[in-house]
């Protein structure tokens, strides 16, 4: 029997994950039945339901009442507020939470953000796709590539692991007290790379490139390197002066750079030397 699933929040992650989970049968049968969406914007909830399935709910309580598995895909700052609201409805006997599973999709917050629901009989977890979801209506096609990170109650994490593994996703479980460190790692590999790319493009602009050309010129280098890292790992993919132990070239680079660019180059070069030393040391 398919689990009925609803979403509180109809933004990029909510729309993408809902369509991804409901898009196709797994092993010949549906394991997810999409009940629908609630959003602070009724228009957003209707658009999400038209796109992914189900219907638009009038309240968060209705979304929770109509499903066994409820994803809270609001902005991080509203997750605890939603949990408190649903807990209050349970206290008023307007909502029975016993046996339900709630999952939020924040990368930074642990499942404890949903603890008022746990205290009233629900199982809770966090389920975060390690992927930059940049579009409400396109990124669902890309979620098959994503690792998902789970932490929380066993009942909740086991359910999510089964749903995701059935779709071919890799799933990692981490302790709740490591969630902030995990999110920092994700930011390093995603958001901070944007800043590094911008620094590199700025240096090319100083060399005489037009700004748009500077960004475009780096694309093949960047994408090729990213592909090799993903396929072969960081040690096998390392090239350049740190990989060769070419300190003279590194010193020359440092002499022409200034400010933040120089400091970022220096710090990251120290990391690259450590990677190079791992590559030179046989693994036992």
Helices and strands as residue ranges (DSSP letters): E 3-8, H 12-22, E 32-38, H 42-52, E 55-56, H 60-65, E 69-72, H 76-91, E 101-104, G 111-114, H 115-118, E 123-129, G 139-145, E 148-152, H 154-165, E 171-173, G 176-178, H 179-189, H 191-207, H 211-217, H 219-232, H 234-237, H 241-244, H 247-256, H 259-280
